[in-house]
Amino acid sequence: MPKEELRNRKLNAPLGVFSQATKIEASGTLVFISGLTSRDPDGNVIGVGDVRKQTETILENMQTLLQDAGGSLDDVMKVTVFIRNMKDFDAIHEVRRRYFKPPLPASTMVEVSMLVSPELLIEIEAFAVIPNR
């Protein structure tokens, strides 16, 4: 059974690139991706001061991890996004539009006072179900 996006007209429509809920008949590989930040292999922050670049780097890295597991961003069921400034919402979703296609994953976005490094503006964790192919 493919991933399905759930939307109920009795609820407000999502303001960004996500669904109200997603469902899938769970037969496949579950992948839990820890909070990813925008860092290169040596640990240097990529895109200091640029939330779009940091979001793009995180989603590229997430895509790489999912490919290693035999899947893709299409298999993401839920993301949790931690950001330093809620004013970056539109910029983040501008980037997400390039990476996530319908059916969109469910999402939670939370503004936090600090991430592990002061240069980091965003951190994203994800849960994916890679179907048996």
N, C-alpha and C positions, 0 to 999 in steps of 0.2 A: 504494500500500500504506500503510495507516495505521500510526502509531507503535504498537509492541508492547512491553509490559513483560515482561521476562524474570525468572523466579524459579525457583530450583532448590531442591528440598526437602533436598538434601544440604548446603546452606549455611544459615547462620543467617538468620532473617528480619530485614529492616531494622528498626531501632529507632525510626525516624522516618518522615517523609513523603517517601519516595523508594523507588526500585526497586533491585534488585541490578544490573540493566542494562536498557538500552532498545535497540531496534533499529528501523530503518526502511530501506526501499529508497530510496536517496538520489536522488530525482528531485524537485527543488524548489529553493528558495532557502535557502542556508545563511546564518545570522546568528550572528555572534560578538559577544556583548555584553561589553564591558570591565567590570571590577569597578565596581559601582555602590555608592555610599554614600548616606546619608540627608541630602541637601542640597536646599535650595530653589534656584530659578533664580539667586539672587544669591550662592549658595555658602554660605549659613548652614546650620549643622547643625540638622536637625529631630529632635526627640525626644531631647535630651541626657539621658543617664541612663536611657533607656527603650528596651530592646532590642526590645520588641514594636512600638513606634511606628517605630523605625528599620527593622525588617524590613518592616513594612507599606509604608512610604514607598518603600523599594527595590523591592519587588514591584510597586507601582503604577507606578513609573517604568519598570521593565522591561516591564510590560504596554503602556505608552505607546510605547516604542521598537518593540516587536513589532507593534503596530497600525500604526505608521508604515511598517513593512516589509510589511504585508499579512497579518500573522499574529496569534497570541495566545499566552498562556502554555501552552495545550494543545500548542503546537509545540516546547516546550523539551524537549530530549533529555538535557541534563546541566547541573547547576549545581555551582559550586565556591564554598563559603562559608567566609569567614575571620572568626573571632570572637575577641574579646578574653578571653572566659571560657566554658569548656565547661559551666559550671553553667547557662548560658542556653539549652542545647540544647532543653529542653522548651518554653520560652517561644517560641523561634524556630519550632519545629514546630507549635505551637498556631496561629501566624499562617499558616505555610505550608499548613496544612490548608484554609484558606479560599481559597487561590489555586490550588493544584495538585490536580487530580482525576485518577483513574486513566485511562489508564496513566501512572503517575508517572515523572518524570524520574530518571535516575541522579544521585547526589550524592556529593560529598566535602565534609566539614567539618573544618576545621583551626583549632586555637587558635593565635593569634599574639600576640607580646608588644606590638605596637603597629600601628595603622593610620596613615594619613597625617595624621590629626588626633587628639589625645587624647580628644576628645568622641565619636568614632566607636566604636561597639561591634561593628559588623558590616559586611562588604563581600561582595557576591555578584556573581560573573560567570556567564555562561550561554552555552550553545550551543543553537541552535534550527534546525530544518529546517521551512521553511514549504512545504507541498506545493503543486504546481501545481494550481490550482483551475479 
